[in-house]
Amino acid sequence: GLAPKLMGAGDVFWVCSGYGKDQQSAGRDPNTPFATLNYASNLTTANNRDVIICLPGHAETVKSANAMLYTVELVPS
């Protein structure tokens, strides 16, 4: 899978609105992702280099421009 290629990353969280579930038992595997970025981001740890991967087809409804503000570090491919 992709997770082993993310060397140096902290926790890896998977998100897909189509079939994900926002619950503690989800999110660590692309077959059982979280449903929302918000849920995944609440589980990240500052300065831990955590990664959130949005799977194909993921969509979020954003109600305002300030509704989703995240601190990110871009990782070159």
Disulfide bonds with the S-S distance in Angstrom:
none
